[in-house]
Amino acid sequence: MTRRKQAAEAMVEEVLNDFITEQESEGVDDEEWRYQSTTPGRPDMAISWEFSLPDGSVFTDARWMQLAVEMQIAVQALFSIRPNRRKLKNSAAYDLSARVRFLVRWMVLSGHSSMGELTNEALDEYKAHVYLLKAGVGGTKGYTANTVSKYLSFPVLLYAVRDAIRNAGLPIIPMVPYGGVSPFSLAKASSAPLPERIPAVPDALYIPTMNAVAEWMDIQIPEALAALEEYFAIQAKFPEDTARQKAEMAKLTFSTPPSMSEPWCPGFAQPWVRTRRRRTKEKYRETGLDMWYATRALFSDVRDCCTIAIQGGTGMRISELCGLAALPYDKKTGWPACLEIERSPSGEEELFFIKGYIYKGEERDRPGRWLAGMRPVGSDYLPLPIRAALVLDKLYSRYRKLTGRNDLLFSLNNNRRLPDLAEHIGDVASVVIADGQNMWVHHYVDFPDEFEKWKITSHQWRKSFARFCFRVDETLLPAISRQLHHISVAMTEKYYLGTDTELEWLLRSESIEYASELLYRLTHGESSAGGMGNDAEDLTWSFDTNLEAEDQDEALDAIRRITSADNVWGWGLNWGACVFRPEHAQCNLRDSTAKILATSPKFDGLSPTSSCQYCRNLLILKEHKPFWQARKIKMIAVRDSNRAAGLSDVEAVTERNIAQCDKILERFE
């Protein structure tokens, strides 16, 4: 196989791997395929095959049977379990449905009725069509390069599962789409703007919000829970007398917090006037709420305050929050199953954790826990996220009994009032949590007018948490990375701390310290591999003679002076560490925007088989050995699978990867 063909096939594999994660099929019918959600907070997804076409027909019409079967076989192949590959996540069904419709409609417009007609000349026309409709002239459509790339990548996905289509006796896309050029590279060449990173909640909004949450935990929430208990008691006492229910609820009064000049809740004697966001629009509208609707709004206010406390105080993802369990209760503490307390190593403090599961990028959910605070032994203080979880446990307790489920959070699926039937209780939806958090902030938090239209996404709490902790103490960066369950400190730095100048300078000391520790281990006889591991002897000679000092601190100081003066930063990767020197960085030198003053590798696209394998900055140490052991096992399985499938033309690639693993592992024997 030629080098160019290998690169093209590698592009196809990369696009497929980027797209594939976990998914389970619930069943199919002729017009719609449904997929059950495996991520808490996400709804079930469906792929609809009955959609209109530009010529007035419908895709389920008999005339399109062959193309429909080709597409259905391809989708089944993408969702099926294949050796050494993961399955699709449920959210992929939504994307796939949109991509199928877009490509099929273009094919009908262009007179194509089979995948076998999608030559590279035809796909050049499809690319122009995507550019026009998804990017527009001068980027006027508003879609980012990521969106454009999704539509361009669909033919690549169809090509990746060509064996399944061919085995059914149907024609396939005849060659690697776009001549092997990656869809994202093509998307960047369009006029579509590059995607912006999700920002953190601005400090002027985050800090007053968390202060308001803290006040609510002390004042508003105890009163709200008492009011809700009274509501349920009144409902039970006067089940048929709505007038008496209203009269009794109208007697409830609420306190005036120190930060306010009037009671925080108007009570239930008169309808509430609430400003609510229309889900599909940015603007708000005023709504009048009667007693039953107001009681439900109060219930939602408590929920929204508590979810902000947990996400803003721990950095949990929305799916991790939605997946928390309340049952069974801990026999010792009486707390819900998602809470845990343990002694610190010194025995002088108690550490509080929220425990659950991590769903992002996982083929199976795996256990995870998040530090929620600490206190001296003997204190009765409870951290804010722990108090919030306890409130949610109490808030939903009646619905837990009603349904027999163990979830901490639920969705209330009826209209207007609080439900009293199990059929009205369902899985919590992340969109409900996100919408509720926005409404709570805009209703109860005093923030500058410039943020009136700011829409908070659930992921922004995570970034704000990271930035706040880092500003308190820059040495917390590795701890923040672990708290967010990132595999690398580099992920935390690049996507969560952003390009804030102050944070960059705080980060510099941590990264230089990491580089110094790596170089100390390298130059003091520790087993190593990688490009820098091979240079160990030369590097030892090139450093100051103080490296020979018997005192470790003195030797480290010597290295630290050099790394600081030369601005050498250290970065953690899953397969090794990068002691970044721009003049040796292959990812930097091979890029069209190479910078001689760069301080970090180009993380996008890095992998064990990328430029890292040839780079003199890569240092592999004993803690990276499990990665290479697992990689060897995986590569052997890939090779054996390819042999069984008769794919001998790619065996050289897998053998080279296995040899790479062997060479590295030999250094640690």
WOKA-V908203 format. One line per field, one symbol per residue. psi: psi as a letter, one per 40 degrees, with the letter a starting at -180 (. if undefined). A space follows every 50 residues. Layout:
psi: ???
This chain:
psi: hidddddddddddddddddhaiihheiiaddhhihhhehhehiiiihheg iiideeiideiddeddddddddddddddeihiheiiiiiddddddddddd dddddddddefheideegiddddddddddddddddihffedeiidddddd ddedddddddfddddddefiiihdihiffehiddddddeaehiiiiihii hideddddddddddddddcddddddddddddddddddgdegdddddddde ehiiihideieiidheaediiihihihhdeidiiihhhhadddddddddd dddddddddddeedeiidddddeiidiiihdddeiideiihiiideeeih hhihibihdhehdihiiiihheiiiiheiehhiddddddddddddedddd ddeeieidiiiheiicihieideehahhhddddddddddddddehhiide edehhhidddddddddddddddhdeedddddddefieiddddddedeafh ddddddddddddddddddddddefehhiaiddddeddddddeiieedeid hddddddddddddddefhiihhideaihghhdeehddddeiefhheeiei igdheiideaedeeheehhhadeeddddddddddddddddddddefgeee ddddddddddddddddee.
